[in-house]
Amino acid sequence: MSLGVLLIVVAAVAALVLLFRAKSRLFPVVAVVASGLQALAVFDILRVESGVVSLPLVFGVAIAVAGAVLWTESKERIQVTAATLLLLVGLIQSLQGFGVI
């Protein structure tokens, strides 16, 4: 399992934890959809293409923004941990999408 696949799996699990534990539902749903689509694309179940922007970049930004918002709203330790993981995975994917790392 490569690091990219591991990051996507971590993001999907963290998003699901936040979906079931957070009081608001908007940003956990955004994180679940973005990480789920990205996981389906990585495992060759779904093919998503865009000629204008890099889709891993879009998914990474969506995951990072959702993680940041959820981190500021979290009060329980498990929610803070899951939101931190989302934020870090989203930032790493966004930096990869921009070609920085």
C-alpha positions, 0 to 999 in steps of 0.5 A, spaced: 500 500 500 502 506 497 502 513 501 497 516 497 492 510 498 494 510 505 492 517 506 486 517 502 483 511 507 485 515 513 481 521 510 475 516 508 475 513 515 476 520 519 470 523 515 466 517 517 467 518 524 466 526 523 459 524 520 457 520 525 460 524 531 459 531 529 453 535 530 453 539 524 452 535 517 455 539 512 462 539 512 462 532 514 458 530 508 463 534 504 469 530 507 465 524 506 464 525 498 470 528 497 474 522 500 469 517 497 470 519 490 477 520 491 478 513 494 473 510 488 478 513 483 484 510 486 481 503 486 479 504 479 472 503 481 470 510 478 473 514 473 473 522 474 476 526 469 477 534 468 481 537 463 481 544 467 483 542 474 487 537 477 481 533 481 486 530 486 487 538 488 480 539 488 479 533 493 485 535 497 482 542 498 475 540 499 478 535 505 482 540 508 477 546 508 472 541 511 477 538 516 479 546 518 472 548 519 470 541 523 477 542 527 474 549 529 467 546 531 470 540 535 469 539 542 471 532 543 478 529 543 476 523 537 473 529 533 479 533 534 483 528 532 479 526 526 479 533 524 486 534 524 487 528 520 483 530 515 486 537 515 493 534 514 491 529 509 488 535 505 494 539 506 498 534 503 494 532 497 493 539 496 501 541 496 502 534 491 496 537 486 500 544 486 507 540 485 510 543 491 511 536 494 
